[in-house]
Amino acid sequence: MSKMSQLHAELSEQAYELGFDSIEDAEANGYEVISDGVWAKLVKTKTEEDKAYEAWLEEREEVIKSLEHAIEFIKGCTL
């Protein structure tokens, strides 16, 4: 079996394990093929929505830390 046929077979198996009927089906549902010619893998592509959500989570964590610092500051004040 040629190297390209082997890569295609591996990708087809990965697509099947992910619940898709074919490599094309996986690609149509947000996956992309990453390959260097020796190996290949189907990887979930991050959408703009995914990136925005990750940025929101980071910002949320910063706000929580700021609020925790503010609470500690207030607890340290004497009335």
C-alpha positions as CSV (number, residue, x, y, z in Angstrom):
1,M,0.0,0.0,0.0
2,S,1.4,3.4,-0.9
3,K,2.1,6.0,1.7
4,M,-0.8,8.2,0.5
5,S,-3.2,5.2,0.6
6,Q,-2.0,4.5,4.1
7,L,-2.6,8.1,5.2
8,H,-6.1,8.1,3.7
9,A,-6.9,4.8,5.5
10,E,-5.7,6.3,8.8
11,L,-7.7,9.5,8.3
12,S,-10.8,7.5,7.3
13,E,-10.4,5.4,10.5
14,Q,-10.1,8.6,12.6
15,A,-13.2,10.1,10.9
16,Y,-15.1,6.9,11.7
17,E,-13.9,6.9,15.3
18,L,-15.1,10.5,15.6
19,G,-18.6,9.5,14.4
20,F,-18.4,10.6,10.8
21,D,-18.9,8.6,7.6
22,S,-15.9,10.0,5.8
23,I,-13.0,12.4,5.9
24,E,-15.1,14.9,3.9
25,D,-17.9,14.6,6.4
26,A,-15.5,15.4,9.3
27,E,-14.2,18.4,7.4
28,A,-17.7,19.6,6.8
29,N,-18.3,19.5,10.5
30,G,-15.4,21.5,11.7
31,Y,-12.4,19.3,11.4
32,E,-9.3,19.8,9.3
33,V,-6.5,17.4,8.2
34,I,-3.0,18.2,9.6
35,S,-0.3,16.3,7.9
36,D,3.5,16.4,7.2
37,G,3.4,13.7,4.6
38,V,4.5,11.0,7.1
39,W,1.5,11.2,9.5
40,A,-1.9,12.8,9.3
41,K,-4.5,13.6,11.9
42,L,-8.0,15.1,11.9
43,V,-8.1,18.1,14.3
44,K,-11.1,20.2,15.4
45,T,-10.9,23.6,13.9
46,K,-11.5,26.5,16.3
47,T,-14.2,28.8,15.1
48,E,-14.3,32.5,15.8
49,E,-17.0,31.6,18.4
50,D,-14.6,29.2,20.2
51,K,-11.9,31.8,20.2
52,A,-14.3,34.5,21.6
53,Y,-15.5,32.1,24.3
54,E,-11.9,31.3,25.4
55,A,-11.2,35.1,25.5
56,W,-14.3,35.6,27.6
57,L,-13.2,32.8,30.0
58,E,-9.8,34.5,30.5
59,E,-11.4,37.9,31.1
60,R,-13.9,36.3,33.5
61,E,-11.0,34.8,35.5
62,E,-9.3,38.2,35.7
63,V,-12.5,39.8,37.0
64,I,-13.0,37.1,39.6
65,K,-9.4,37.6,40.9
66,S,-10.0,41.4,41.1
67,L,-13.1,40.8,43.1
68,E,-11.4,38.4,45.4
69,H,-8.6,41.0,46.0
70,A,-11.3,43.7,46.7
71,I,-13.1,41.4,49.2
72,E,-9.8,40.8,51.0
73,F,-9.1,44.5,51.1
74,I,-12.5,45.3,52.5
75,K,-12.2,42.6,55.1
76,G,-8.9,44.2,56.2
77,C,-10.4,47.7,56.7
78,T,-11.6,48.7,60.1
79,L,-14.9,50.4,60.4
